[in-house]
Amino acid sequence: MAEKWIQELKPGAYRKQLQRLGLVEGMEKIDPAISRKIVNTKTGNKVRIKGKTITVTPLLKQRAQTHLTLLSFKKNKKKRKSKKKKR
């Protein structure tokens, strides 16, 4: 059976990377604005977030994009549930 892309993800890898960079502390929620800034920056360029300058790597950019994708899945799921209740 073919594996789905979501099965290959390492749980907590994005959070650990952001903690190493000093952008997130402990288990606080990751702000989607952080991920959007990272995704909108070209690989190899620097971006300033929360007063810290970081270089955007391909892996960091990929993890940020996955974070935004999973958030959109969650948002769409809530919309579908609310439509079912109205019927």
Biopython code that builds the backbone (N, CA, C, O; Angstrom):
import numpy as np
from Bio.PDB.StructureBuilder import StructureBuilder

atoms = [
    (1, "MET", "N", (0.839, -1.186, 0.000)),
    (1, "MET", "CA", (0.000, 0.000, 0.000)),
    (1, "MET", "C", (0.886, 1.252, 0.000)),
    (1, "MET", "O", (1.850, 1.345, 0.760)),
    (2, "ALA", "N", (0.554, 2.173, -0.832)),
    (2, "ALA", "CA", (1.337, 3.406, -0.942)),
    (2, "ALA", "C", (1.129, 4.282, 0.289)),
    (2, "ALA", "O", (0.017, 4.427, 0.797)),
    (3, "GLU", "N", (2.228, 4.856, 0.745)),
    (3, "GLU", "CA", (2.138, 5.738, 1.901)),
    (3, "GLU", "C", (1.635, 7.109, 1.477)),
    (3, "GLU", "O", (1.935, 7.579, 0.380)),
    (4, "LYS", "N", (0.887, 7.731, 2.334)),
    (4, "LYS", "CA", (0.419, 9.090, 2.095)),
    (4, "LYS", "C", (1.508, 10.056, 2.580)),
    (4, "LYS", "O", (2.297, 9.715, 3.461)),
    (5, "TRP", "N", (1.544, 11.236, 2.013)),
    (5, "TRP", "CA", (2.575, 12.206, 2.385)),
    (5, "TRP", "C", (2.505, 12.573, 3.852)),
    (5, "TRP", "O", (3.523, 12.884, 4.470)),
    (6, "ILE", "N", (1.315, 12.540, 4.406)),
    (6, "ILE", "CA", (1.149, 12.960, 5.800)),
    (6, "ILE", "C", (1.730, 11.924, 6.765)),
    (6, "ILE", "O", (2.064, 12.256, 7.903)),
    (7, "GLN", "N", (1.850, 10.675, 6.318)),
    (7, "GLN", "CA", (2.414, 9.632, 7.167)),
    (7, "GLN", "C", (3.923, 9.769, 7.319)),
    (7, "GLN", "O", (4.502, 9.219, 8.255)),
    (8, "GLU", "N", (4.561, 10.490, 6.416)),
    (8, "GLU", "CA", (6.011, 10.647, 6.456)),
    (8, "GLU", "C", (6.455, 11.800, 7.360)),
    (8, "GLU", "O", (7.653, 11.967, 7.587)),
    (9, "LEU", "N", (5.530, 12.587, 7.873)),
    (9, "LEU", "CA", (5.882, 13.738, 8.703)),
    (9, "LEU", "C", (6.414, 13.292, 10.059)),
    (9, "LEU", "O", (5.976, 12.293, 10.631)),
    (10, "LYS", "N", (7.369, 14.067, 10.549)),
    (10, "LYS", "CA", (7.898, 13.801, 11.890)),
    (10, "LYS", "C", (7.141, 14.694, 12.862)),
    (10, "LYS", "O", (7.189, 15.918, 12.737)),
    (11, "PRO", "N", (6.439, 14.103, 13.832)),
    (11, "PRO", "CA", (5.646, 14.922, 14.756)),
    (11, "PRO", "C", (6.531, 15.857, 15.590)),
    (11, "PRO", "O", (7.511, 15.431, 16.201)),
    (12, "GLY", "N", (6.163, 17.120, 15.598)),
    (12, "GLY", "CA", (6.862, 18.103, 16.424)),
    (12, "GLY", "C", (8.148, 18.638, 15.838)),
    (12, "GLY", "O", (8.837, 19.414, 16.502)),
    (13, "ALA", "N", (8.501, 18.260, 14.628)),
    (13, "ALA", "CA", (9.768, 18.705, 14.039)),
    (13, "ALA", "C", (9.770, 20.213, 13.792)),
    (13, "ALA", "O", (10.771, 20.883, 14.047)),
    (14, "TYR", "N", (8.656, 20.745, 13.300)),
    (14, "TYR", "CA", (8.569, 22.186, 13.022)),
    (14, "TYR", "C", (8.653, 22.976, 14.320)),
    (14, "TYR", "O", (9.348, 23.989, 14.390)),
    (15, "ARG", "N", (7.946, 22.512, 15.346)),
    (15, "ARG", "CA", (7.979, 23.185, 16.649)),
    (15, "ARG", "C", (9.396, 23.187, 17.220)),
    (15, "ARG", "O", (9.859, 24.211, 17.722)),
    (16, "LYS", "N", (10.080, 22.056, 17.147)),
    (16, "LYS", "CA", (11.454, 21.971, 17.674)),
    (16, "LYS", "C", (12.384, 22.912, 16.929)),
    (16, "LYS", "O", (13.253, 23.545, 17.529)),
    (17, "GLN", "N", (12.195, 23.001, 15.613)),
    (17, "GLN", "CA", (13.036, 23.893, 14.817)),
    (17, "GLN", "C", (12.778, 25.351, 15.204)),
    (17, "GLN", "O", (13.717, 26.137, 15.332)),
    (18, "LEU", "N", (11.515, 25.708, 15.388)),
    (18, "LEU", "CA", (11.198, 27.082, 15.790)),
    (18, "LEU", "C", (11.696, 27.380, 17.203)),
    (18, "LEU", "O", (12.088, 28.510, 17.496)),
    (19, "GLN", "N", (11.681, 26.376, 18.079)),
    (19, "GLN", "CA", (12.211, 26.571, 19.430)),
    (19, "GLN", "C", (13.714, 26.806, 19.393)),
    (19, "GLN", "O", (14.227, 27.659, 20.119)),
    (20, "ARG", "N", (14.428, 26.055, 18.551)),
    (20, "ARG", "CA", (15.877, 26.257, 18.413)),
    (20, "ARG", "C", (16.186, 27.660, 17.897)),
    (20, "ARG", "O", (17.183, 28.266, 18.289)),
    (21, "LEU", "N", (15.332, 28.167, 17.024)),
    (21, "LEU", "CA", (15.527, 29.513, 16.475)),
    (21, "LEU", "C", (15.074, 30.605, 17.446)),
    (21, "LEU", "O", (15.372, 31.782, 17.241)),
    (22, "GLY", "N", (14.356, 30.216, 18.503)),
    (22, "GLY", "CA", (13.900, 31.169, 19.507)),
    (22, "GLY", "C", (12.613, 31.882, 19.149)),
    (22, "GLY", "O", (12.331, 32.953, 19.689)),
    (23, "LEU", "N", (11.820, 31.308, 18.244)),
    (23, "LEU", "CA", (10.574, 31.946, 17.825)),
    (23, "LEU", "C", (9.363, 31.460, 18.613)),
    (23, "LEU", "O", (8.348, 32.155, 18.668)),
    (24, "VAL", "N", (9.453, 30.280, 19.222)),
    (24, "VAL", "CA", (8.350, 29.709, 19.986)),
    (24, "VAL", "C", (8.921, 29.159, 21.286)),
    (24, "VAL", "O", (10.011, 28.586, 21.304)),
    (25, "GLU", "N", (8.179, 29.339, 22.366)),
    (25, "GLU", "CA", (8.626, 28.816, 23.656)),
    (25, "GLU", "C", (7.649, 27.762, 24.147)),
    (25, "GLU", "O", (6.437, 27.977, 24.128)),
    (26, "GLY", "N", (8.167, 26.635, 24.582)),
    (26, "GLY", "CA", (7.326, 25.590, 25.164)),
    (26, "GLY", "C", (6.248, 25.107, 24.219)),
    (26, "GLY", "O", (6.507, 24.840, 23.046)),
    (27, "MET", "N", (5.030, 24.995, 24.740)),
    (27, "MET", "CA", (3.918, 24.471, 23.958)),
    (27, "MET", "C", (2.950, 25.560, 23.499)),
    (27, "MET", "O", (1.787, 25.267, 23.223)),
    (28, "GLU", "N", (3.406, 26.804, 23.413)),
    (28, "GLU", "CA", (2.522, 27.859, 22.922)),
    (28, "GLU", "C", (2.177, 27.601, 21.456)),
    (28, "GLU", "O", (2.961, 26.994, 20.726)),
    (29, "LYS", "N", (1.013, 28.060, 21.034)),
    (29, "LYS", "CA", (0.577, 27.835, 19.659)),
    (29, "LYS", "C", (1.501, 28.554, 18.682)),
    (29, "LYS", "O", (2.002, 29.644, 18.957)),
    (30, "ILE", "N", (1.709, 27.918, 17.548)),
    (30, "ILE", "CA", (2.528, 28.530, 16.497)),
    (30, "ILE", "C", (1.627, 29.468, 15.706)),
    (30, "ILE", "O", (0.626, 29.047, 15.126)),
    (31, "ASP", "N", (1.989, 30.721, 15.692)),
    (31, "ASP", "CA", (1.192, 31.735, 14.993)),
    (31, "ASP", "C", (1.283, 31.518, 13.479)),
    (31, "ASP", "O", (2.385, 31.435, 12.938)),
    (32, "PRO", "N", (0.153, 31.425, 12.796)),
    (32, "PRO", "CA", (0.193, 31.238, 11.341)),
    (32, "PRO", "C", (0.927, 32.361, 10.610)),
    (32, "PRO", "O", (1.426, 32.156, 9.503)),
    (33, "ALA", "N", (0.996, 33.538, 11.216)),
    (33, "ALA", "CA", (1.707, 34.659, 10.595)),
    (33, "ALA", "C", (3.198, 34.338, 10.455)),
    (33, "ALA", "O", (3.835, 34.756, 9.488)),
    (34, "ILE", "N", (3.752, 33.601, 11.413)),
    (34, "ILE", "CA", (5.161, 33.198, 11.333)),
    (34, "ILE", "C", (5.354, 32.305, 10.119)),
    (34, "ILE", "O", (6.285, 32.499, 9.336)),
    (35, "SER", "N", (4.471, 31.324, 9.966)),
    (35, "SER", "CA", (4.581, 30.394, 8.834)),
    (35, "SER", "C", (4.392, 31.124, 7.509)),
    (35, "SER", "O", (5.091, 30.834, 6.538)),
    (36, "ARG", "N", (3.453, 32.069, 7.462)),
    (36, "ARG", "CA", (3.212, 32.821, 6.222)),
    (36, "ARG", "C", (4.439, 33.631, 5.822)),
    (36, "ARG", "O", (4.798, 33.686, 4.645)),
    (37, "LYS", "N", (5.085, 34.264, 6.811)),
    (37, "LYS", "CA", (6.284, 35.054, 6.517)),
    (37, "LYS", "C", (7.383, 34.161, 5.954)),
    (37, "LYS", "O", (8.073, 34.535, 5.005)),
    (38, "ILE", "N", (7.543, 32.975, 6.545)),
    (38, "ILE", "CA", (8.585, 32.048, 6.092)),
    (38, "ILE", "C", (8.288, 31.561, 4.672)),
    (38, "ILE", "O", (9.183, 31.506, 3.828)),
    (39, "VAL", "N", (7.032, 31.210, 4.419)),
    (39, "VAL", "CA", (6.645, 30.698, 3.098)),
    (39, "VAL", "C", (6.802, 31.773, 2.019)),
    (39, "VAL", "O", (7.186, 31.462, 0.891)),
    (40, "ASN", "N", (6.512, 33.015, 2.350)),
    (40, "ASN", "CA", (6.574, 34.099, 1.366)),
    (40, "ASN", "C", (7.995, 34.601, 1.101)),
    (40, "ASN", "O", (8.200, 35.425, 0.209)),
    (41, "THR", "N", (8.977, 34.113, 1.867)),
    (41, "THR", "CA", (10.365, 34.522, 1.686)),
    (41, "THR", "C", (11.084, 33.481, 0.827)),
    (41, "THR", "O", (10.863, 32.281, 0.991)),
    (42, "LYS", "N", (11.933, 33.933, -0.076)),
    (42, "LYS", "CA", (12.683, 32.998, -0.920)),
    (42, "LYS", "C", (13.719, 32.258, -0.087)),
    (42, "LYS", "O", (14.238, 32.777, 0.901)),
    (43, "THR", "N", (14.005, 31.033, -0.512)),
    (43, "THR", "CA", (14.998, 30.207, 0.169)),
    (43, "THR", "C", (16.368, 30.885, 0.105)),
    (43, "THR", "O", (16.788, 31.363, -0.949)),
    (44, "GLY", "N", (17.050, 30.917, 1.236)),
    (44, "GLY", "CA", (18.370, 31.535, 1.312)),
    (44, "GLY", "C", (18.337, 32.979, 1.773)),
    (44, "GLY", "O", (19.365, 33.524, 2.177)),
    (45, "ASN", "N", (17.174, 33.604, 1.719)),
    (45, "ASN", "CA", (17.046, 34.991, 2.183)),
    (45, "ASN", "C", (16.774, 35.022, 3.675)),
    (45, "ASN", "O", (16.407, 34.013, 4.278)),
    (46, "LYS", "N", (16.960, 36.192, 4.258)),
    (46, "LYS", "CA", (16.719, 36.354, 5.688)),
    (46, "LYS", "C", (15.372, 37.019, 5.907)),
    (46, "LYS", "O", (14.921, 37.845, 5.114)),
    (47, "VAL", "N", (14.737, 36.626, 7.024)),
    (47, "VAL", "CA", (13.446, 37.203, 7.384)),
    (47, "VAL", "C", (13.511, 37.572, 8.865)),
    (47, "VAL", "O", (14.137, 36.878, 9.667)),
    (48, "ARG", "N", (12.854, 38.674, 9.208)),
    (48, "ARG", "CA", (12.861, 39.140, 10.601)),
    (48, "ARG", "C", (11.508, 38.824, 11.227)),
    (48, "ARG", "O", (10.470, 39.307, 10.775)),
    (49, "ILE", "N", (11.540, 38.000, 12.283)),
    (49, "ILE", "CA", (10.333, 37.605, 13.002)),
    (49, "ILE", "C", (10.586, 37.773, 14.491)),
    (49, "ILE", "O", (11.573, 37.268, 15.026)),
    (50, "LYS", "N", (9.684, 38.486, 15.154)),
    (50, "LYS", "CA", (9.784, 38.723, 16.599)),
    (50, "LYS", "C", (11.153, 39.295, 16.991)),
    (50, "LYS", "O", (11.708, 38.939, 18.030)),
    (51, "GLY", "N", (11.679, 40.169, 16.161)),
    (51, "GLY", "CA", (12.948, 40.821, 16.473)),
    (51, "GLY", "C", (14.172, 39.965, 16.221)),
    (51, "GLY", "O", (15.285, 40.384, 16.539)),
    (52, "LYS", "N", (13.999, 38.769, 15.655)),
    (52, "LYS", "CA", (15.128, 37.892, 15.373)),
    (52, "LYS", "C", (15.218, 37.685, 13.868)),
    (52, "LYS", "O", (14.201, 37.535, 13.190)),
    (53, "THR", "N", (16.439, 37.677, 13.354)),
    (53, "THR", "CA", (16.657, 37.474, 11.933)),
    (53, "THR", "C", (17.067, 36.024, 11.709)),
    (53, "THR", "O", (18.023, 35.538, 12.313)),
    (54, "ILE", "N", (16.335, 35.340, 10.835)),
    (54, "ILE", "CA", (16.670, 33.949, 10.531)),
    (54, "ILE", "C", (16.799, 33.780, 9.020)),
    (54, "ILE", "O", (16.199, 34.525, 8.244)),
    (55, "THR", "N", (17.589, 32.790, 8.619)),
    (55, "THR", "CA", (17.736, 32.454, 7.209)),
    (55, "THR", "C", (16.736, 31.349, 6.889)),
    (55, "THR", "O", (16.624, 30.372, 7.629)),
    (56, "VAL", "N", (16.019, 31.506, 5.797)),
    (56, "VAL", "CA", (15.006, 30.528, 5.404)),
    (56, "VAL", "C", (15.688, 29.401, 4.631)),
    (56, "VAL", "O", (16.270, 29.620, 3.568)),
    (57, "THR", "N", (15.604, 28.197, 5.182)),
    (57, "THR", "CA", (16.157, 27.009, 4.529)),
    (57, "THR", "C", (15.032, 26.278, 3.804)),
    (57, "THR", "O", (13.859, 26.497, 4.106)),
    (58, "PRO", "N", (15.374, 25.414, 2.856)),
    (58, "PRO", "CA", (14.323, 24.661, 2.159)),
    (58, "PRO", "C", (13.473, 23.812, 3.116)),
    (58, "PRO", "O", (12.256, 23.725, 2.949)),
    (59, "LEU", "N", (14.102, 23.193, 4.105)),
    (59, "LEU", "CA", (13.370, 22.352, 5.048)),
    (59, "LEU", "C", (12.430, 23.186, 5.924)),
    (59, "LEU", "O", (11.291, 22.790, 6.172)),
    (60, "LEU", "N", (12.910, 24.338, 6.387)),
    (60, "LEU", "CA", (12.073, 25.226, 7.197)),
    (60, "LEU", "C", (10.871, 25.699, 6.387)),
    (60, "LEU", "O", (9.751, 25.751, 6.896)),
    (61, "LYS", "N", (11.109, 26.040, 5.130)),
    (61, "LYS", "CA", (10.033, 26.504, 4.267)),
    (61, "LYS", "C", (9.011, 25.386, 4.017)),
    (61, "LYS", "O", (7.807, 25.641, 4.002)),
    (62, "GLN", "N", (9.480, 24.176, 3.825)),
    (62, "GLN", "CA", (8.597, 23.034, 3.598)),
    (62, "GLN", "C", (7.738, 22.767, 4.834)),
    (62, "GLN", "O", (6.541, 22.509, 4.715)),
    (63, "ARG", "N", (8.338, 22.827, 5.999)),
    (63, "ARG", "CA", (7.592, 22.589, 7.239)),
    (63, "ARG", "C", (6.566, 23.686, 7.492)),
    (63, "ARG", "O", (5.469, 23.412, 7.978)),
    (64, "ALA", "N", (6.918, 24.929, 7.164)),
    (64, "ALA", "CA", (5.982, 26.040, 7.331)),
    (64, "ALA", "C", (4.787, 25.874, 6.399)),
    (64, "ALA", "O", (3.649, 26.123, 6.798)),
    (65, "GLN", "N", (5.039, 25.457, 5.162)),
    (65, "GLN", "CA", (3.957, 25.248, 4.196)),
    (65, "GLN", "C", (3.046, 24.115, 4.661)),
    (65, "GLN", "O", (1.826, 24.203, 4.519)),
    (66, "THR", "N", (3.627, 23.057, 5.213)),
    (66, "THR", "CA", (2.833, 21.938, 5.734)),
    (66, "THR", "C", (1.968, 22.397, 6.900)),
    (66, "THR", "O", (0.821, 21.970, 7.031)),
    (67, "HIS", "N", (2.512, 23.263, 7.744)),
    (67, "HIS", "CA", (1.751, 23.808, 8.874)),
    (67, "HIS", "C", (0.523, 24.555, 8.382)),
    (67, "HIS", "O", (-0.573, 24.376, 8.912)),
    (68, "LEU", "N", (0.706, 25.389, 7.370)),
    (68, "LEU", "CA", (-0.424, 26.150, 6.824)),
    (68, "LEU", "C", (-1.445, 25.222, 6.152)),
    (68, "LEU", "O", (-2.651, 25.453, 6.245)),
    (69, "THR", "N", (-0.964, 24.187, 5.485)),
    (69, "THR", "CA", (-1.861, 23.231, 4.831)),
    (69, "THR", "C", (-2.717, 22.506, 5.859)),
    (69, "THR", "O", (-3.926, 22.360, 5.679)),
    (70, "LEU", "N", (-2.088, 22.055, 6.935)),
    (70, "LEU", "CA", (-2.835, 21.336, 7.967)),
    (70, "LEU", "C", (-3.837, 22.250, 8.667)),
    (70, "LEU", "O", (-4.915, 21.805, 9.061)),
    (71, "LEU", "N", (-3.484, 23.523, 8.823)),
    (71, "LEU", "CA", (-4.435, 24.470, 9.416)),
    (71, "LEU", "C", (-5.650, 24.657, 8.511)),
    (71, "LEU", "O", (-6.776, 24.782, 8.992)),
    (72, "SER", "N", (-5.416, 24.674, 7.195)),
    (72, "SER", "CA", (-6.543, 24.842, 6.277)),
    (72, "SER", "C", (-7.432, 23.599, 6.286)),
    (72, "SER", "O", (-8.648, 23.717, 6.133)),
    (73, "PHE", "N", (-6.846, 22.402, 6.464)),
    (73, "PHE", "CA", (-7.651, 21.184, 6.589)),
    (73, "PHE", "C", (-8.575, 21.290, 7.790)),
    (73, "PHE", "O", (-9.753, 20.938, 7.722)),
    (74, "LYS", "N", (-8.019, 21.782, 8.893)),
    (74, "LYS", "CA", (-8.796, 21.907, 10.134)),
    (74, "LYS", "C", (-9.941, 22.901, 9.945)),
    (74, "LYS", "O", (-11.060, 22.667, 10.404)),
    (75, "LYS", "N", (-9.652, 24.008, 9.266)),
    (75, "LYS", "CA", (-10.659, 25.043, 9.026)),
    (75, "LYS", "C", (-11.792, 24.501, 8.149)),
    (75, "LYS", "O", (-12.969, 24.743, 8.418)),
    (76, "ASN", "N", (-11.417, 23.762, 7.093)),
    (76, "ASN", "CA", (-12.416, 23.198, 6.185)),
    (76, "ASN", "C", (-13.272, 22.151, 6.883)),
    (76, "ASN", "O", (-14.462, 22.028, 6.590)),
    (77, "LYS", "N", (-12.686, 21.404, 7.791)),
    (77, "LYS", "CA", (-13.430, 20.380, 8.526)),
    (77, "LYS", "C", (-14.497, 21.035, 9.401)),
    (77, "LYS", "O", (-15.616, 20.532, 9.499)),
    (78, "LYS", "N", (-14.155, 22.154, 10.036)),
    (78, "LYS", "CA", (-15.124, 22.872, 10.860)),
    (78, "LYS", "C", (-16.284, 23.386, 10.016)),
    (78, "LYS", "O", (-17.435, 23.341, 10.448)),
    (79, "LYS", "N", (-15.984, 23.878, 8.802)),
    (79, "LYS", "CA", (-17.033, 24.384, 7.917)),
    (79, "LYS", "C", (-17.990, 23.271, 7.519)),
    (79, "LYS", "O", (-19.203, 23.475, 7.477)),
    (80, "ARG", "N", (-17.436, 22.076, 7.224)),
    (80, "ARG", "CA", (-18.282, 20.952, 6.824)),
    (80, "ARG", "C", (-19.185, 20.510, 7.964)),
    (80, "ARG", "O", (-20.344, 20.161, 7.737)),
    (81, "LYS", "N", (-18.665, 20.522, 9.197)),
    (81, "LYS", "CA", (-19.471, 20.125, 10.346)),
    (81, "LYS", "C", (-20.629, 21.089, 10.567)),
    (81, "LYS", "O", (-21.743, 20.667, 10.877)),
    (82, "SER", "N", (-20.365, 22.389, 10.406)),
    (82, "SER", "CA", (-21.424, 23.383, 10.639)),
    (82, "SER", "C", (-22.498, 23.277, 9.557)),
    (82, "SER", "O", (-23.671, 23.522, 9.839)),
    (83, "LYS", "N", (-22.130, 22.919, 8.330)),
    (83, "LYS", "CA", (-23.123, 22.746, 7.262)),
    (83, "LYS", "C", (-24.018, 21.553, 7.541)),
    (83, "LYS", "O", (-25.216, 21.606, 7.264)),
    (84, "LYS", "N", (-23.463, 20.477, 8.083)),
    (84, "LYS", "CA", (-24.249, 19.292, 8.391)),
    (84, "LYS", "C", (-25.291, 19.579, 9.485)),
    (84, "LYS", "O", (-26.409, 19.066, 9.434)),
    (85, "LYS", "N", (-24.917, 20.397, 10.464)),
    (85, "LYS", "CA", (-25.841, 20.728, 11.552)),
    (85, "LYS", "C", (-27.014, 21.547, 11.061)),
    (85, "LYS", "O", (-28.113, 21.416, 11.599)),
    (86, "LYS", "N", (-26.815, 22.398, 10.044)),
    (86, "LYS", "CA", (-27.888, 23.268, 9.540)),
    (86, "LYS", "C", (-28.945, 22.472, 8.777)),
    (86, "LYS", "O", (-30.102, 22.888, 8.713)),
    (87, "ARG", "N", (-28.569, 21.355, 8.209)),
    (87, "ARG", "CA", (-29.518, 20.552, 7.416)),
    (87, "ARG", "C", (-30.487, 19.853, 8.253)),
    (87, "ARG", "O", (-31.348, 19.140, 7.738)),
]
sb = StructureBuilder()
sb.init_structure("model")
sb.init_model(0)
sb.init_chain("A")
sb.init_seg("    ")
for serial, (resi, resn, name, xyz) in enumerate(atoms, 1):
    if name == "N":
        sb.init_residue(resn, " ", resi, " ")
    sb.init_atom(name, np.array(xyz, "f"), 0.0, 1.0, " ", f" {name:<3s}", serial, name[0])
structure = sb.get_structure()
